[in-house]
Amino acid sequence: MTNHDRQPENEPAGETKPNYTFRRIKTLLAIIACTASATLLFTWRTADSQTATVLVSVIYILTGLWLTVRFAPRD
């Protein structure tokens, strides 16, 4: 496991902060992509375009996995 408690040697403690705004934007985009792709996946006519259906299902699976890993407990 990685030890996230120690500071790098060349940076003083307290100078670097996590970019919470960027994290929130990424999470919001993933939630929107997951919701939109799930909606399209369940309402799309699969006979119209199989390629589009595969693309939407891949986006749904990837965003769902990312959100699962992002919010999984860190035990």
MOPAC internal coordinates of N, CA, C and O (Angstrom, degrees):
PM7 1SCF
backbone

  N    0.0000 0     0.00 0     0.00 0    0    0    0
  C    1.4506 1     0.00 0     0.00 0    1    0    0
  C    1.5321 1   109.37 1     0.00 0    2    1    0
  O    1.2310 1   121.31 1   -24.27 1    3    2    1
  N    1.2779 1   115.09 1   155.73 1    3    2    1
  C    1.4594 1   121.10 1  -179.12 1    5    3    2
  C    1.5221 1   109.73 1   -92.38 1    6    5    3
  O    1.2310 1   121.01 1   -41.32 1    7    6    5
  N    1.3021 1   115.67 1   138.68 1    7    6    5
  C    1.4511 1   121.05 1   177.24 1    9    7    6
  C    1.5178 1   108.56 1   -92.58 1   10    9    7
  O    1.2310 1   120.30 1   -72.36 1   11   10    9
  N    1.3249 1   117.04 1   107.64 1   11   10    9
  C    1.4581 1   121.59 1  -178.40 1   13   11   10
  C    1.5298 1   112.36 1   -92.36 1   14   13   11
  O    1.2310 1   120.15 1  -179.40 1   15   14   13
  N    1.3122 1   117.33 1     0.60 1   15   14   13
  C    1.4508 1   120.37 1  -176.54 1   17   15   14
  C    1.5244 1   113.48 1   -82.18 1   18   17   15
  O    1.2310 1   119.84 1   156.60 1   19   18   17
  N    1.3145 1   117.90 1   -23.40 1   19   18   17
  C    1.4608 1   119.09 1  -176.50 1   21   19   18
  C    1.5166 1   110.61 1   -89.00 1   22   21   19
  O    1.2310 1   120.88 1   -29.36 1   23   22   21
  N    1.3152 1   115.92 1   150.64 1   23   22   21
  C    1.4577 1   122.38 1   178.95 1   25   23   22
  C    1.5315 1   108.59 1   -92.39 1   26   25   23
  O    1.2310 1   119.64 1   -32.34 1   27   26   25
  N    1.3282 1   118.28 1   147.66 1   27   26   25
  C    1.4671 1   120.08 1   172.88 1   29   27   26
  C    1.5201 1   110.77 1   -59.91 1   30   29   27
  O    1.2310 1   120.89 1   -28.03 1   31   30   29
  N    1.3096 1   115.89 1   151.97 1   31   30   29
  C    1.4687 1   120.58 1  -174.72 1   33   31   30
  C    1.5172 1   113.01 1   -65.01 1   34   33   31
  O    1.2310 1   119.67 1   147.43 1   35   34   33
  N    1.3302 1   118.23 1   -32.57 1   35   34   33
  C    1.4580 1   119.49 1  -174.97 1   37   35   34
  C    1.5316 1   113.32 1   -90.79 1   38   37   35
  O    1.2310 1   119.50 1   179.91 1   39   38   37
  N    1.3191 1   118.55 1    -0.09 1   39   38   37
  C    1.4612 1   121.01 1   178.90 1   41   39   38
  C    1.5278 1   110.11 1  -118.85 1   42   41   39
  O    1.2310 1   120.29 1   -51.30 1   43   42   41
  N    1.3228 1   117.06 1   128.70 1   43   42   41
  C    1.4698 1   119.30 1   176.73 1   45   43   42
  C    1.5249 1   110.67 1   -67.60 1   46   45   43
  O    1.2310 1   121.22 1   -26.76 1   47   46   45
  N    1.3019 1   115.26 1   153.24 1   47   46   45
  C    1.4673 1   120.42 1  -179.39 1   49   47   46
  C    1.5188 1   110.48 1   -64.11 1   50   49   47
  O    1.2310 1   120.38 1   -42.51 1   51   50   49
  N    1.3215 1   116.87 1   137.49 1   51   50   49
  C    1.4534 1   121.86 1   175.38 1   53   51   50
  C    1.5190 1   115.78 1    88.28 1   54   53   51
  O    1.2310 1   119.43 1   176.39 1   55   54   53
  N    1.3338 1   118.69 1    -3.61 1   55   54   53
  C    1.4581 1   119.72 1  -178.58 1   57   55   54
  C    1.5187 1   112.62 1   -83.91 1   58   57   55
  O    1.2310 1   119.62 1   146.52 1   59   58   57
  N    1.3139 1   118.32 1   -33.48 1   59   58   57
  C    1.4645 1   120.59 1  -178.94 1   61   59   58
  C    1.5251 1   109.17 1  -100.94 1   62   61   59
  O    1.2310 1   121.46 1   -43.73 1   63   62   61
  N    1.3191 1   114.81 1   136.27 1   63   62   61
  C    1.4570 1   120.57 1   178.78 1   65   63   62
  C    1.5228 1   108.35 1  -123.04 1   66   65   63
  O    1.2310 1   120.21 1   -33.07 1   67   66   65
  N    1.3174 1   117.21 1   146.93 1   67   66   65
  C    1.4661 1   118.71 1   174.76 1   69   67   66
  C    1.5222 1   110.37 1   -65.64 1   70   69   67
  O    1.2310 1   120.87 1   -32.14 1   71   70   69
  N    1.3112 1   115.95 1   147.86 1   71   70   69
  C    1.4574 1   121.19 1  -179.71 1   73   71   70
  C    1.5294 1   108.39 1   -87.69 1   74   73   71
  O    1.2310 1   120.83 1   -92.67 1   75   74   73
  N    1.3309 1   116.02 1    87.33 1   75   74   73
  C    1.4572 1   120.71 1  -176.12 1   77   75   74
  C    1.5260 1   112.51 1   -68.77 1   78   77   75
  O    1.2310 1   119.89 1   147.69 1   79   78   77
  N    1.3119 1   117.82 1   -32.31 1   79   78   77
  C    1.4608 1   120.52 1   178.51 1   81   79   78
  C    1.5216 1   110.39 1   -63.24 1   82   81   79
  O    1.2310 1   120.34 1   135.75 1   83   82   81
  N    1.3247 1   116.96 1   -44.25 1   83   82   81
  C    1.4566 1   121.17 1   178.44 1   85   83   82
  C    1.5292 1   111.03 1   -63.63 1   86   85   83
  O    1.2310 1   120.46 1   139.92 1   87   86   85
  N    1.3310 1   116.72 1   -40.08 1   87   86   85
  C    1.4682 1   120.61 1   177.09 1   89   87   86
  C    1.5213 1   111.16 1   -62.44 1   90   89   87
  O    1.2310 1   120.45 1   137.43 1   91   90   89
  N    1.3210 1   116.75 1   -42.57 1   91   90   89
  C    1.4666 1   120.58 1   179.72 1   93   91   90
  C    1.5223 1   111.36 1   -65.40 1   94   93   91
  O    1.2310 1   120.43 1   139.77 1   95   94   93
  N    1.3205 1   116.77 1   -40.23 1   95   94   93
  C    1.4640 1   120.57 1   178.99 1   97   95   94
  C    1.5244 1   110.51 1   -64.69 1   98   97   95
  O    1.2310 1   120.06 1   135.67 1   99   98   97
  N    1.3398 1   117.48 1   -44.33 1   99   98   97
  C    1.4656 1   120.55 1   178.21 1  101   99   98
  C    1.5182 1   111.52 1   -61.67 1  102  101   99
  O    1.2310 1   120.40 1   137.35 1  103  102  101
  N    1.3217 1   116.84 1   -42.65 1  103  102  101
  C    1.4579 1   120.35 1   179.66 1  105  103  102
  C    1.5270 1   111.01 1   -66.19 1  106  105  103
  O    1.2310 1   120.34 1   137.53 1  107  106  105
  N    1.3190 1   116.96 1   -42.47 1  107  106  105
  C    1.4591 1   120.76 1   178.12 1  109  107  106
  C    1.5270 1   111.21 1   -61.61 1  110  109  107
  O    1.2310 1   120.30 1   136.44 1  111  110  109
  N    1.3277 1   117.03 1   -43.56 1  111  110  109
  C    1.4644 1   120.51 1   177.81 1  113  111  110
  C    1.5253 1   111.89 1   -63.92 1  114  113  111
  O    1.2310 1   120.44 1   141.97 1  115  114  113
  N    1.3203 1   116.76 1   -38.03 1  115  114  113
  C    1.4664 1   119.86 1   178.33 1  117  115  114
  C    1.5231 1   111.14 1   -67.11 1  118  117  115
  O    1.2310 1   120.11 1   140.18 1  119  118  117
  N    1.3155 1   117.40 1   -39.82 1  119  118  117
  C    1.4682 1   120.81 1   178.06 1  121  119  118
  C    1.5189 1   110.45 1   -65.51 1  122  121  119
  O    1.2310 1   120.27 1   137.01 1  123  122  121
  N    1.3225 1   117.09 1   -42.99 1  123  122  121
  C    1.4653 1   120.87 1   178.50 1  125  123  122
  C    1.5280 1   110.50 1   -64.28 1  126  125  123
  O    1.2310 1   120.17 1   136.08 1  127  126  125
  N    1.3340 1   117.29 1   -43.92 1  127  126  125
  C    1.4624 1   120.89 1   179.90 1  129  127  126
  C    1.5190 1   111.28 1   -64.57 1  130  129  127
  O    1.2310 1   120.43 1   139.72 1  131  130  129
  N    1.3235 1   116.78 1   -40.28 1  131  130  129
  C    1.4642 1   120.77 1   179.85 1  133  131  130
  C    1.5330 1   110.33 1   -66.13 1  134  133  131
  O    1.2310 1   120.34 1   135.07 1  135  134  133
  N    1.3078 1   116.95 1   -44.93 1  135  134  133
  C    1.4708 1   120.94 1   179.78 1  137  135  134
  C    1.5302 1   111.44 1   -65.95 1  138  137  135
  O    1.2310 1   120.43 1   134.44 1  139  138  137
  N    1.3213 1   116.78 1   -45.56 1  139  138  137
  C    1.4638 1   120.34 1  -179.42 1  141  139  138
  C    1.5230 1   111.64 1   -65.58 1  142  141  139
  O    1.2310 1   120.47 1   137.32 1  143  142  141
  N    1.3270 1   116.70 1   -42.68 1  143  142  141
  C    1.4606 1   118.58 1  -179.41 1  145  143  142
  C    1.5227 1   111.41 1   -69.45 1  146  145  143
  O    1.2310 1   119.95 1   145.12 1  147  146  145
  N    1.3291 1   117.70 1   -34.88 1  147  146  145
  C    1.4701 1   119.55 1   175.85 1  149  147  146
  C    1.5198 1   110.57 1   -65.66 1  150  149  147
  O    1.2310 1   120.31 1   139.19 1  151  150  149
  N    1.3221 1   117.02 1   -40.81 1  151  150  149
  C    1.4633 1   120.55 1   177.78 1  153  151  150
  C    1.5222 1   111.02 1   -63.25 1  154  153  151
  O    1.2310 1   120.51 1   133.93 1  155  154  153
  N    1.3214 1   116.63 1   -46.07 1  155  154  153
  C    1.4614 1   120.02 1   177.99 1  157  155  154
  C    1.5213 1   112.25 1   -64.67 1  158  157  155
  O    1.2310 1   121.09 1   142.00 1  159  158  157
  N    1.3245 1   115.52 1   -38.00 1  159  158  157
  C    1.4623 1   119.83 1  -177.99 1  161  159  158
  C    1.5205 1   111.25 1   -63.81 1  162  161  159
  O    1.2310 1   120.32 1   140.36 1  163  162  161
  N    1.3127 1   116.98 1   -39.64 1  163  162  161
  C    1.4548 1   119.76 1  -176.84 1  165  163  162
  C    1.5237 1   113.51 1   -87.03 1  166  165  163
  O    1.2310 1   119.65 1   165.84 1  167  166  165
  N    1.3439 1   118.27 1   -14.16 1  167  166  165
  C    1.4543 1   119.73 1  -179.51 1  169  167  166
  C    1.5283 1   112.72 1  -111.38 1  170  169  167
  O    1.2310 1   119.78 1   171.43 1  171  170  169
  N    1.3220 1   118.03 1    -8.57 1  171  170  169
  C    1.4502 1   122.28 1  -177.12 1  173  171  170
  C    1.5217 1   110.30 1   -73.23 1  174  173  171
  O    1.2310 1   120.53 1   -36.96 1  175  174  173
  N    1.3099 1   116.59 1   143.04 1  175  174  173
  C    1.4679 1   120.65 1   173.13 1  177  175  174
  C    1.5267 1   106.67 1   -84.80 1  178  177  175
  O    1.2310 1   120.90 1   -66.12 1  179  178  177
  N    1.3146 1   115.89 1   113.88 1  179  178  177
  C    1.4636 1   120.25 1  -174.45 1  181  179  178
  C    1.5240 1   112.30 1   -69.52 1  182  181  179
  O    1.2310 1   119.41 1   160.06 1  183  182  181
  N    1.3252 1   118.74 1   -19.94 1  183  182  181
  C    1.4594 1   120.57 1   179.45 1  185  183  182
  C    1.5249 1   111.73 1   -74.99 1  186  185  183
  O    1.2310 1   119.82 1   157.90 1  187  186  185
  N    1.3295 1   117.95 1   -22.10 1  187  186  185
  C    1.4611 1   121.05 1  -177.88 1  189  187  186
  C    1.5277 1   111.71 1   -68.60 1  190  189  187
  O    1.2310 1   120.23 1   127.51 1  191  190  189
  N    1.2983 1   117.17 1   -52.49 1  191  190  189
  C    1.4599 1   120.33 1  -176.42 1  193  191  190
  C    1.5223 1   109.71 1  -150.88 1  194  193  191
  O    1.2310 1   120.91 1   -72.69 1  195  194  193
  N    1.2975 1   115.87 1   107.31 1  195  194  193
  C    1.4642 1   119.91 1  -179.31 1  197  195  194
  C    1.5296 1   110.59 1   -71.24 1  198  197  195
  O    1.2310 1   120.19 1   145.05 1  199  198  197
  N    1.3265 1   117.24 1   -34.95 1  199  198  197
  C    1.4632 1   120.94 1   179.27 1  201  199  198
  C    1.5298 1   110.92 1   -62.63 1  202  201  199
  O    1.2310 1   120.29 1   136.31 1  203  202  201
  N    1.3109 1   117.04 1   -43.69 1  203  202  201
  C    1.4642 1   120.55 1   178.91 1  205  203  202
  C    1.5217 1   110.82 1   -65.42 1  206  205  203
  O    1.2310 1   120.47 1   141.86 1  207  206  205
  N    1.3239 1   116.70 1   -38.14 1  207  206  205
  C    1.4600 1   120.16 1   179.03 1  209  207  206
  C    1.5262 1   110.80 1   -64.92 1  210  209  207
  O    1.2310 1   120.27 1   139.14 1  211  210  209
  N    1.3196 1   117.09 1   -40.86 1  211  210  209
  C    1.4703 1   120.88 1   177.67 1  213  211  210
  C    1.5248 1   110.18 1   -64.97 1  214  213  211
  O    1.2310 1   120.22 1   137.59 1  215  214  213
  N    1.3265 1   117.18 1   -42.41 1  215  214  213
  C    1.4696 1   121.03 1   178.87 1  217  215  214
  C    1.5232 1   111.25 1   -61.36 1  218  217  215
  O    1.2310 1   120.37 1   134.58 1  219  218  217
  N    1.3215 1   116.90 1   -45.42 1  219  218  217
  C    1.4673 1   120.68 1   179.83 1  221  219  218
  C    1.5227 1   110.41 1   -64.78 1  222  221  219
  O    1.2310 1   119.89 1   140.13 1  223  222  221
  N    1.3132 1   117.81 1   -39.87 1  223  222  221
  C    1.4685 1   119.72 1  -179.70 1  225  223  222
  C    1.5291 1   111.30 1   -68.90 1  226  225  223
  O    1.2310 1   119.80 1   144.88 1  227  226  225
  N    1.3315 1   118.00 1   -35.12 1  227  226  225
  C    1.4730 1   120.79 1   176.42 1  229  227  226
  C    1.5209 1   110.36 1   -66.15 1  230  229  227
  O    1.2310 1   120.14 1   137.25 1  231  230  229
  N    1.3302 1   117.34 1   -42.75 1  231  230  229
  C    1.4693 1   120.83 1   177.30 1  233  231  230
  C    1.5285 1   110.06 1   -61.46 1  234  233  231
  O    1.2310 1   120.60 1   138.09 1  235  234  233
  N    1.3284 1   116.46 1   -41.91 1  235  234  233
  C    1.4666 1   120.72 1   179.16 1  237  235  234
  C    1.5271 1   111.16 1   -62.25 1  238  237  235
  O    1.2310 1   120.41 1   133.63 1  239  238  237
  N    1.3057 1   116.83 1   -46.37 1  239  238  237
  C    1.4715 1   120.53 1  -178.58 1  241  239  238
  C    1.5241 1   110.85 1   -65.85 1  242  241  239
  O    1.2310 1   120.08 1   134.45 1  243  242  241
  N    1.3279 1   117.46 1   -45.55 1  243  242  241
  C    1.4642 1   120.13 1  -178.33 1  245  243  242
  C    1.5282 1   112.60 1   -65.20 1  246  245  243
  O    1.2310 1   119.95 1   136.03 1  247  246  245
  N    1.3175 1   117.70 1   -43.97 1  247  246  245
  C    1.4652 1   118.76 1   179.24 1  249  247  246
  C    1.5240 1   111.18 1   -68.93 1  250  249  247
  O    1.2310 1   120.39 1   143.96 1  251  250  249
  N    1.3243 1   116.87 1   -36.04 1  251  250  249
  C    1.4679 1   119.47 1   175.96 1  253  251  250
  C    1.5135 1   111.93 1   -63.34 1  254  253  251
  O    1.2310 1   120.36 1   137.67 1  255  254  253
  N    1.3350 1   116.92 1   -42.33 1  255  254  253
  C    1.4679 1   120.35 1   177.68 1  257  255  254
  C    1.5199 1   111.38 1   -65.67 1  258  257  255
  O    1.2310 1   120.31 1   138.75 1  259  258  257
  N    1.3334 1   117.01 1   -41.25 1  259  258  257
  C    1.4595 1   119.96 1   179.82 1  261  259  258
  C    1.5265 1   110.85 1   -62.70 1  262  261  259
  O    1.2310 1   120.64 1   136.36 1  263  262  261
  N    1.3362 1   116.38 1   -43.64 1  263  262  261
  C    1.4659 1   119.47 1   178.74 1  265  263  262
  C    1.5147 1   111.36 1   -66.14 1  266  265  263
  O    1.2310 1   120.16 1   143.93 1  267  266  265
  N    1.3214 1   117.30 1   -36.07 1  267  266  265
  C    1.4678 1   120.54 1   178.02 1  269  267  266
  C    1.5192 1   110.56 1   -64.39 1  270  269  267
  O    1.2310 1   120.26 1   133.56 1  271  270  269
  N    1.3142 1   117.11 1   -46.44 1  271  270  269
  C    1.4628 1   120.82 1   179.50 1  273  271  270
  C    1.5226 1   110.47 1   -66.74 1  274  273  271
  O    1.2310 1   120.28 1   141.49 1  275  274  273
  N    1.3220 1   117.07 1   -38.51 1  275  274  273
  C    1.4732 1   121.24 1  -178.05 1  277  275  274
  C    1.5169 1   112.20 1   -63.46 1  278  277  275
  O    1.2310 1   120.44 1   140.47 1  279  278  277
  N    1.3328 1   116.77 1   -39.53 1  279  278  277
  C    1.4556 1   119.99 1  -174.43 1  281  279  278
  C    1.5243 1   113.52 1  -107.90 1  282  281  279
  O    1.2310 1   119.99 1  -168.01 1  283  282  281
  N    1.3106 1   117.62 1    11.99 1  283  282  281
  C    1.4638 1   120.99 1   176.53 1  285  283  282
  C    1.5228 1   109.63 1   -71.07 1  286  285  283
  O    1.2310 1   120.22 1   -33.29 1  287  286  285
  N    1.3198 1   117.18 1   146.71 1  287  286  285
  C    1.4616 1   118.97 1   176.86 1  289  287  286
  C    1.5335 1   110.98 1   -63.70 1  290  289  287
  O    1.2310 1   120.29 1   -34.83 1  291  290  289
  N    1.3035 1   117.05 1   145.17 1  291  290  289
  C    1.4583 1   121.84 1  -176.15 1  293  291  290
  C    1.5302 1   112.82 1   -96.05 1  294  293  291
  O    1.2310 1   120.95 1  -133.81 1  295  294  293
  N    1.3054 1   115.79 1    46.19 1  295  294  293
  C    1.4859 1   119.38 1  -179.45 1  297  295  294
  C    1.4961 1   111.66 1   -80.16 1  298  297  295
  O    1.2310 1   120.10 1   180.00 1  299  298  297

